[in-house]
Amino acid sequence: MERLDAEASVKPRGWTAEYGLLAAIALVQLALFLLVISHYGYFRDELYYLACANRPAWGYVDHPAFSILALKAIRALFGETLFAIRLVPALLGAAVTALTGLLARELGGGRMAVGLAALTGACRLGLDALFHIYSMNAWDHLFWLAGIFALVRLLKTRDPKYWLYFGLAAGLGFENKISILFLGFGAAVGFVATRDRTLLKSRQLWAGAGAAVLLALPYVLWNAAHGWPTAAFMRYVGTVKNPSVSPPTLLLGQVLVNAPATALVWVPGLWFLLFHREGKRFRPLGIAYAAIFGLFMFTRPKDYYLAPFYPLLVAAGAVAWERLRARRLGRALTAALPAALLLLTVPLLPLTLPILGADRTAAYFEKLGAKPQNERSELGPLPQYWADMFGWEELAALAAKAADGLTAEERSRSVIFVRNYGEAAAIEFFGRRYALPPVFCGHNNYWFWGPPDDGTEAFIVLGGERDLPANLADLARYFESVELVGATFHKYAMPYENGRQVFVCRKAKTSLRAIWPLAKNFG
């Protein structure tokens, strides 16, 4: 039986071969991402992130500052094309795959475990959409992995200095996405529930906690200075935006996000951490997963919120399969496992990467009856993560049509008002070619970037409803003159973005500044 300690089980020469194997798998994944990197258009959140990067701050209503500051640097160096802003998440996806293999080695795996872990990591198709677009979610995986590596090394070496490394990872991770608090919660439960609670007595734990607090402080102070908008945003997301889920639905979501085939590896990985005699030194981490999953049963998470934990389960599962290889049946199963992973994964690629054209992708989804969504929204031919890449240029063109109907004097004293950050960011980004008036919106951080100055003569307004009489009745409360320009439409856009009517409004009965508090929408 191989020993758990990687130092005792793997020779340096073998480790060089493992590096090559990891590099090969990660590079194949990266090549696939690069092949489709510019397919379809900008995602709603990418446009919003670019808008935030135009206004750097210590925080934003719906996310901390790290991913925005990183995007600002990326844009300064490489520009803001789809290739430029999506190259980093593609690289992060490949890095996560390679690090999953390295994690298997840390858990005591040899070459077979390292390769299987990396291959399984590359097959976690539900994450492809996360690594295909720029957002804080790609960075989130990196910070979770850094924290998990620190905890694995802590349990493996009993060296308390790794508490400091965990604190650094947690603090930086918090400045990217506050959901890393779930990892801290799970780790606390895992250590308290086992004999490894003795490691909690270390002074280095407090040093790590102090480092985490200091790194997280800028976002906390920003929230305090702005009336705690993130708390309001989280309340809305937890009670209204995200649908409630039952435990079976939550479990099914984990299987689907990671791609069903990978359950062949990560489920044994959870068993390995909780029950295998060699995995017992890492048991606090198995309990951490169970604790986070249990917490999610009482909240309204999206399926992918727990996704950054799975590299550990995949790595542990690869080690478990490697141990099983010592038996006759195990040799046959482990030999067939990589082929099974690929055969069950490749047909699902069009569900998570834009490999096909939009028409063929829509037909593929319809044929499979697969239309995943994470929010309470009506769906069209494509799921939300693809649909939100369509219709934005058309919206900006419609706003330009409205602006063209203004006199030169009106245009110099006009503004555009829309209803959500995707619409605002799209008009801001694509509207530059038309020299459009400034855009205002009450949604999330756009609320802090308004209202416009008094003295506006003409307002280009996106109606809040898709019913003309309802829009006219609403706008008549604020303007004496309301003129319909047209309505939005793209066959693949989210349905709630279609049929949205654009108006030119004049002779305001009150200033937008006066009614701005009513426009606030954190959610």
WOMO-V65852 format. One record per residue. N is the residue number from 1. RES is the residue in one letter. SS is DSSP state (hx for helix, st for strand, lp for the rest). OMEGA is omega in degrees with one decimal (NA if undefined). D_LAST is the distance of its C-alpha to the last C-alpha in whole Angstrom. Layout:
# WOMO-V65852
N_RES_SS_OMEGA_D_LAST ; N_RES_SS_OMEGA_D_LAST
This chain:
# WOMO-V65852
1_M_lp_180.0_54 ; 2_E_lp_175.9_52 ; 3_R_lp_-178.2_51 ; 4_L_lp_-176.2_47 ; 5_D_lp_-177.8_47 ; 6_A_hx_-178.2_47 ; 7_E_hx_-177.8_49 ; 8_A_hx_-171.6_52 ; 9_S_hx_-176.0_51 ; 10_V_lp_178.8_50 ; 11_K_lp_-179.7_53 ; 12_P_hx_-179.6_52 ; 13_R_hx_177.9_53 ; 14_G_hx_-180.0_51 ; 15_W_hx_176.3_48 ; 16_T_hx_177.3_49 ; 17_A_hx_179.1_49 ; 18_E_hx_175.0_45 ; 19_Y_hx_179.3_44 ; 20_G_hx_179.6_45 ; 21_L_hx_178.3_44 ; 22_L_hx_-179.1_40 ; 23_A_hx_-178.6_41 ; 24_A_hx_-179.3_42 ; 25_I_hx_-179.2_39 ; 26_A_hx_-178.8_36 ; 27_L_hx_175.7_38 ; 28_V_hx_177.8_38 ; 29_Q_hx_-179.9_34 ; 30_L_hx_179.6_34 ; 31_A_hx_178.7_36 ; 32_L_hx_178.4_34 ; 33_F_hx_-178.8_31 ; 34_L_hx_-179.3_33 ; 35_L_hx_-175.7_34 ; 36_V_lp_-168.3_31 ; 37_I_lp_-177.5_29 ; 38_S_lp_177.4_29 ; 39_H_lp_-175.2_29 ; 40_Y_lp_-175.0_26 ; 41_G_lp_177.9_24 ; 42_Y_lp_175.7_21 ; 43_F_lp_-179.2_18 ; 44_R_hx_-175.9_15 ; 45_D_hx_176.4_14 ; 46_E_hx_177.7_17 ; 47_L_hx_178.5_17 ; 48_Y_hx_178.3_14 ; 49_Y_hx_176.9_16 ; 50_L_hx_176.6_19 ; 51_A_hx_177.6_17 ; 52_C_hx_179.9_16 ; 53_A_hx_173.8_20 ; 54_N_lp_-175.9_21 ; 55_R_lp_-176.1_20 ; 56_P_lp_-179.4_21 ; 57_A_lp_178.0_19 ; 58_W_lp_179.5_19 ; 59_G_st_178.9_16 ; 60_Y_st_-175.4_12 ; 61_V_lp_-170.1_9 ; 62_D_lp_175.5_8 ; 63_H_st_174.2_12 ; 64_P_st_-166.9_15 ; 65_A_lp_-168.0_18 ; 66_F_hx_-175.4_20 ; 67_S_hx_179.8_19 ; 68_I_hx_178.6_19 ; 69_L_hx_176.0_22 ; 70_A_hx_179.0_24 ; 71_L_hx_178.1_23 ; 72_K_hx_177.7_24 ; 73_A_hx_179.0_27 ; 74_I_hx_-179.0_27 ; 75_R_hx_179.3_27 ; 76_A_hx_-176.9_30 ; 77_L_hx_-168.9_32 ; 78_F_hx_-177.9_32 ; 79_G_lp_-175.2_30 ; 80_E_lp_172.9_26 ; 81_T_lp_176.9_28 ; 82_L_hx_179.9_26 ; 83_F_hx_-176.2_29 ; 84_A_hx_-173.7_29 ; 85_I_hx_-179.7_25 ; 86_R_hx_179.0_25 ; 87_L_hx_-178.1_29 ; 88_V_hx_177.2_27 ; 89_P_hx_176.4_25 ; 90_A_hx_177.2_28 ; 91_L_hx_178.6_30 ; 92_L_hx_177.1_28 ; 93_G_hx_177.6_28 ; 94_A_hx_178.8_32 ; 95_A_hx_178.1_32 ; 96_V_hx_177.6_30 ; 97_T_hx_179.7_32 ; 98_A_hx_-179.8_35 ; 99_L_hx_175.0_34 ; 100_T_hx_175.7_34 ; 101_G_hx_178.1_37 ; 102_L_hx_179.0_38 ; 103_L_hx_176.1_36 ; 104_A_hx_177.2_39 ; 105_R_hx_178.8_42 ; 106_E_hx_179.5_40 ; 107_L_lp_176.3_41 ; 108_G_lp_-177.6_44 ; 109_G_lp_174.8_44 ; 110_G_lp_-174.1_47 ; 111_R_hx_-178.5_46 ; 112_M_hx_-179.1_46 ; 113_A_hx_179.8_43 ; 114_V_hx_-179.4_41 ; 115_G_hx_179.7_42 ; 116_L_hx_179.4_40 ; 117_A_hx_-179.8_37 ; 118_A_hx_179.3_37 ; 119_L_hx_178.8_37 ; 120_T_hx_177.0_35 ; 121_G_hx_178.7_32 ; 122_A_hx_-179.1_33 ; 123_C_lp_179.3_32 ; 124_R_lp_-167.2_29 ; 125_L_hx_-178.0_28 ; 126_G_hx_-179.0_24 ; 127_L_hx_-177.1_24 ; 128_D_hx_179.2_25 ; 129_A_hx_179.3_22 ; 130_L_hx_-179.7_20 ; 131_F_hx_177.7_23 ; 132_H_hx_-179.3_24 ; 133_I_lp_178.0_21 ; 134_Y_lp_174.9_20 ; 135_S_lp_177.8_17 ; 136_M_hx_-174.4_17 ; 137_N_hx_178.1_18 ; 138_A_hx_176.7_21 ; 139_W_hx_-178.3_22 ; 140_D_hx_178.6_21 ; 141_H_hx_-178.6_23 ; 142_L_hx_-178.0_26 ; 143_F_hx_174.8_25 ; 144_W_hx_-179.5_25 ; 145_L_hx_177.5_28 ; 146_A_hx_177.8_30 ; 147_G_hx_179.6_29 ; 148_I_hx_176.4_30 ; 149_F_hx_179.7_34 ; 150_A_hx_179.9_34 ; 151_L_hx_177.0_34 ; 152_V_hx_178.9_36 ; 153_R_hx_177.6_39 ; 154_L_hx_-178.7_39 ; 155_L_hx_-177.6_40 ; 156_K_hx_-174.5_42 ; 157_T_hx_-173.8_44 ; 158_R_lp_179.1_43 ; 159_D_lp_-174.4_43 ; 160_P_lp_178.6_40 ; 161_K_hx_-178.7_40 ; 162_Y_hx_171.7_37 ; 163_W_hx_179.1_35 ; 164_L_hx_178.5_35 ; 165_Y_hx_177.5_33 ; 166_F_hx_178.9_31 ; 167_G_hx_178.2_30 ; 168_L_hx_178.6_29 ; 169_A_hx_-179.1_28 ; 170_A_hx_-179.7_25 ; 171_G_hx_177.1_25 ; 172_L_hx_178.2_24 ; 173_G_hx_178.0_22 ; 174_F_hx_178.5_20 ; 175_E_lp_175.4_20 ; 176_N_lp_-179.3_18 ; 177_K_lp_-171.6_16 ; 178_I_lp_-179.8_16 ; 179_S_lp_175.7_16 ; 180_I_hx_173.0_20 ; 181_L_hx_177.1_20 ; 182_F_hx_177.9_21 ; 183_L_hx_177.5_24 ; 184_G_hx_177.2_25 ; 185_F_hx_-179.1_25 ; 186_G_hx_179.5_26 ; 187_A_hx_179.3_29 ; 188_A_hx_178.9_30 ; 189_V_hx_-177.5_30 ; 190_G_hx_-178.8_32 ; 191_F_hx_-179.9_35 ; 192_V_hx_-174.5_35 ; 193_A_lp_-177.4_36 ; 194_T_lp_178.0_39 ; 195_R_hx_179.2_42 ; 196_D_hx_174.7_40 ; 197_R_hx_178.0_39 ; 198_T_hx_178.1_42 ; 199_L_hx_179.6_40 ; 200_L_hx_-178.2_37 ; 201_K_hx_-175.2_40 ; 202_S_lp_174.9_40 ; 203_R_hx_-179.7_40 ; 204_Q_hx_175.3_38 ; 205_L_hx_-179.5_35 ; 206_W_hx_175.6_35 ; 207_A_hx_177.5_35 ; 208_G_hx_178.3_33 ; 209_A_hx_178.2_30 ; 210_G_hx_178.1_31 ; 211_A_hx_179.6_30 ; 212_A_hx_-178.8_27 ; 213_V_hx_-179.7_26 ; 214_L_hx_-179.6_27 ; 215_L_hx_-179.5_26 ; 216_A_hx_-171.6_22 ; 217_L_hx_-178.5_23 ; 218_P_hx_-179.1_22 ; 219_Y_hx_177.4_18 ; 220_V_hx_-179.9_19 ; 221_L_hx_176.7_21 ; 222_W_hx_178.6_18 ; 223_N_hx_-179.8_15 ; 224_A_hx_-178.7_18 ; 225_A_hx_-175.8_19 ; 226_H_lp_175.8_16 ; 227_G_lp_176.2_15 ; 228_W_lp_-179.4_13 ; 229_P_hx_-179.7_10 ; 230_T_hx_176.9_9 ; 231_A_hx_177.2_10 ; 232_A_hx_178.1_8 ; 233_F_hx_-178.3_5 ; 234_M_hx_176.9_7 ; 235_R_hx_179.9_8 ; 236_Y_hx_179.9_5 ; 237_V_hx_-175.7_6 ; 238_G_hx_-176.7_10 ; 239_T_hx_-174.2_10 ; 240_V_hx_-169.1_9 ; 241_K_hx_-178.9_7 ; 242_N_lp_178.2_10 ; 243_P_lp_175.3_14 ; 244_S_lp_-177.5_16 ; 245_V_lp_174.3_19 ; 246_S_lp_177.8_23 ; 247_P_hx_177.8_25 ; 248_P_hx_179.1_27 ; 249_T_hx_177.8_23 ; 250_L_hx_179.2_22 ; 251_L_hx_178.2_26 ; 252_L_hx_177.9_26 ; 253_G_hx_178.2_23 ; 254_Q_hx_178.7_24 ; 255_V_hx_-176.7_27 ; 256_L_hx_-179.5_26 ; 257_V_hx_-178.8_24 ; 258_N_lp_-173.8_27 ; 259_A_lp_-173.6_29 ; 260_P_hx_-176.1_31 ; 261_A_hx_-175.8_34 ; 262_T_hx_175.3_33 ; 263_A_hx_175.5_33 ; 264_L_hx_-178.1_37 ; 265_V_hx_-173.1_36 ; 266_W_hx_175.8_33 ; 267_V_hx_172.2_34 ; 268_P_hx_178.2_38 ; 269_G_hx_176.4_36 ; 270_L_hx_176.4_34 ; 271_W_hx_-179.5_38 ; 272_F_hx_-178.1_40 ; 273_L_hx_-175.3_37 ; 274_L_hx_-167.6_38 ; 275_F_hx_-176.3_41 ; 276_H_lp_-175.9_43 ; 277_R_lp_177.8_46 ; 278_E_lp_-179.4_45 ; 279_G_lp_-172.2_42 ; 280_K_hx_179.9_42 ; 281_R_hx_178.4_42 ; 282_F_hx_-175.7_38 ; 283_R_hx_177.9_37 ; 284_P_hx_-179.1_35 ; 285_L_hx_173.0_33 ; 286_G_hx_177.2_33 ; 287_I_hx_177.7_32 ; 288_A_hx_178.4_29 ; 289_Y_hx_-179.3_28 ; 290_A_hx_-179.6_29 ; 291_A_hx_179.7_27 ; 292_I_hx_178.7_24 ; 293_F_hx_178.3_24 ; 294_G_hx_177.5_25 ; 295_L_hx_-178.8_22 ; 296_F_hx_179.2_20 ; 297_M_lp_-179.1_21 ; 298_F_lp_177.1_20 ; 299_T_lp_178.7_16 ; 300_R_lp_-177.9_14 ; 301_P_lp_165.3_14 ; 302_K_lp_-174.0_15 ; 303_D_hx_-172.0_18 ; 304_Y_hx_-178.2_19 ; 305_Y_hx_-179.0_17 ; 306_L_hx_-174.8_21 ; 307_A_hx_-177.9_22 ; 308_P_hx_179.2_24 ; 309_F_hx_-169.6_26 ; 310_Y_hx_173.6_28 ; 311_P_hx_177.3_30 ; 312_L_hx_-179.5_32 ; 313_L_hx_177.4_32 ; 314_V_hx_179.7_34 ; 315_A_hx_178.9_36 ; 316_A_hx_178.4_37 ; 317_G_hx_177.8_38 ; 318_A_hx_176.7_40 ; 319_V_hx_178.8_42 ; 320_A_hx_178.2_42 ; 321_W_hx_178.6_44 ; 322_E_hx_177.4_46 ; 323_R_hx_-180.0_48 ; 324_L_hx_-177.3_48 ; 325_R_lp_179.7_50 ; 326_A_lp_179.1_53 ; 327_R_lp_-175.5_54 ; 328_R_hx_179.1_55 ; 329_L_hx_179.8_52 ; 330_G_hx_179.0_50 ; 331_R_hx_179.8_51 ; 332_A_hx_-178.7_51 ; 333_L_hx_-179.0_48 ; 334_T_hx_176.8_46 ; 335_A_hx_-177.3_48 ; 336_A_hx_-172.2_47 ; 337_L_hx_179.8_43 ; 338_P_hx_178.9_42 ; 339_A_hx_179.4_43 ; 340_A_hx_178.6_42 ; 341_L_hx_-177.9_38 ; 342_L_hx_-178.3_39 ; 343_L_hx_-179.5_40 ; 344_L_hx_-174.8_37 ; 345_T_hx_-173.7_35 ; 346_V_hx_179.3_36 ; 347_P_lp_-178.3_36 ; 348_L_lp_-176.7_32 ; 349_L_hx_-179.6_31 ; 350_P_hx_178.3_30 ; 351_L_hx_-172.4_27 ; 352_T_hx_174.4_26 ; 353_L_lp_-177.2_27 ; 354_P_lp_-178.6_28 ; 355_I_lp_-178.5_32 ; 356_L_lp_171.3_32 ; 357_G_lp_-175.2_32 ; 358_A_hx_-180.0_29 ; 359_D_hx_-178.5_32 ; 360_R_hx_177.1_33 ; 361_T_hx_178.4_30 ; 362_A_hx_178.7_29 ; 363_A_hx_179.3_32 ; 364_Y_hx_177.5_32 ; 365_F_hx_-179.3_29 ; 366_E_hx_-179.7_30 ; 367_K_hx_-178.9_34 ; 368_L_hx_-176.8_32 ; 369_G_lp_-175.8_30 ; 370_A_lp_176.8_27 ; 371_K_lp_-177.8_23 ; 372_P_lp_172.9_21 ; 373_Q_lp_-176.7_17 ; 374_N_lp_-177.9_14 ; 375_E_lp_-178.3_12 ; 376_R_lp_-177.1_13 ; 377_S_lp_173.3_14 ; 378_E_lp_-178.8_17 ; 379_L_lp_172.9_19 ; 380_G_lp_-178.4_22 ; 381_P_lp_-178.0_25 ; 382_L_lp_174.8_23 ; 383_P_lp_-171.4_20 ; 384_Q_hx_-174.1_17 ; 385_Y_hx_171.1_18 ; 386_W_hx_-176.6_21 ; 387_A_hx_-178.9_20 ; 388_D_lp_172.6_17 ; 389_M_lp_-175.6_20 ; 390_F_lp_172.3_22 ; 391_G_lp_-173.5_22 ; 392_W_hx_178.4_21 ; 393_E_hx_178.3_24 ; 394_E_hx_177.2_25 ; 395_L_hx_179.2_22 ; 396_A_hx_178.6_23 ; 397_A_hx_178.1_27 ; 398_L_hx_175.7_26 ; 399_A_hx_178.0_25 ; 400_A_hx_177.0_28 ; 401_K_hx_177.8_30 ; 402_A_hx_-179.3_28 ; 403_A_hx_-179.7_29 ; 404_D_hx_179.4_33 ; 405_G_lp_-179.9_33 ; 406_L_lp_171.1_33 ; 407_T_lp_179.7_36 ; 408_A_hx_179.6_37 ; 409_E_hx_178.6_36 ; 410_E_hx_-177.2_33 ; 411_R_hx_179.7_31 ; 412_S_hx_-179.1_32 ; 413_R_lp_-179.2_30 ; 414_S_st_176.2_27 ; 415_V_st_175.2_24 ; 416_I_st_177.8_21 ; 417_F_st_-180.0_18 ; 418_V_st_-166.9_15 ; 419_R_lp_178.7_12 ; 420_N_lp_-172.3_10 ; 421_Y_hx_177.4_10 ; 422_G_hx_178.6_13 ; 423_E_hx_-178.8_15 ; 424_A_hx_-177.9_15 ; 425_A_hx_179.5_16 ; 426_A_hx_178.8_18 ; 427_I_hx_178.4_20 ; 428_E_hx_-175.4_20 ; 429_F_hx_-176.3_22 ; 430_F_hx_-178.7_24 ; 431_G_hx_-179.8_25 ; 432_R_hx_-179.7_27 ; 433_R_hx_-179.8_30 ; 434_Y_hx_-175.6_30 ; 435_A_lp_-176.1_30 ; 436_L_lp_174.9_27 ; 437_P_lp_178.8_26 ; 438_P_lp_-176.0_23 ; 439_V_st_177.3_19 ; 440_F_st_-174.8_17 ; 441_C_st_-180.0_13 ; 442_G_lp_-173.0_11 ; 443_H_st_176.9_7 ; 444_N_hx_-170.7_7 ; 445_N_hx_175.6_10 ; 446_Y_hx_179.1_12 ; 447_W_hx_179.0_12 ; 448_F_hx_-179.1_14 ; 449_W_hx_178.4_16 ; 450_G_lp_2.0_17 ; 451_P_lp_176.8_19 ; 452_P_lp_177.0_22 ; 453_D_lp_174.3_25 ; 454_D_lp_-180.0_27 ; 455_G_lp_177.5_30 ; 456_T_lp_-178.3_28 ; 457_E_lp_-177.0_30 ; 458_A_st_-178.9_28 ; 459_F_st_171.1_25 ; 460_I_st_-169.2_24 ; 461_V_st_171.2_21 ; 462_L_st_-176.3_19 ; 463_G_lp_-179.0_19 ; 464_G_lp_-178.2_16 ; 465_E_lp_174.1_18 ; 466_R_lp_179.3_21 ; 467_D_lp_-174.6_23 ; 468_L_hx_178.9_26 ; 469_P_hx_179.8_27 ; 470_A_hx_178.3_23 ; 471_N_hx_-179.7_22 ; 472_L_hx_178.9_26 ; 473_A_hx_-179.8_25 ; 474_D_hx_-175.4_22 ; 475_L_hx_178.4_23 ; 476_A_lp_177.2_27 ; 477_R_lp_-172.0_25 ; 478_Y_lp_-176.4_25 ; 479_F_st_176.9_27 ; 480_E_st_-178.7_31 ; 481_S_st_-179.8_31 ; 482_V_st_-175.9_29 ; 483_E_st_178.1_30 ; 484_L_st_178.4_28 ; 485_V_st_-177.6_29 ; 486_G_st_-178.2_27 ; 487_A_st_-178.3_25 ; 488_T_lp_172.4_23 ; 489_F_lp_165.8_24 ; 490_H_lp_-171.9_25 ; 491_K_lp_-177.6_26 ; 492_Y_lp_178.8_24 ; 493_A_lp_173.3_20 ; 494_M_lp_-176.1_18 ; 495_P_hx_-177.6_19 ; 496_Y_hx_174.6_16 ; 497_E_hx_177.6_17 ; 498_N_lp_-179.6_20 ; 499_G_lp_177.9_22 ; 500_R_lp_-171.7_20 ; 501_Q_st_179.7_22 ; 502_V_st_-176.5_23 ; 503_F_st_165.4_25 ; 504_V_st_-175.7_27 ; 505_C_st_-179.3_27 ; 506_R_st_176.8_30 ; 507_K_st_-179.5_31 ; 508_A_st_177.7_28 ; 509_K_lp_176.1_28 ; 510_T_lp_-179.4_26 ; 511_S_lp_176.4_25 ; 512_L_hx_177.9_21 ; 513_R_hx_-177.5_21 ; 514_A_hx_-177.8_22 ; 515_I_hx_-176.4_19 ; 516_W_hx_178.1_17 ; 517_P_hx_179.6_15 ; 518_L_hx_-177.8_14 ; 519_A_hx_-174.3_12 ; 520_K_lp_-179.0_10 ; 521_N_st_177.6_6 ; 522_F_lp_179.8_4 ; 523_G_lp_NA_0
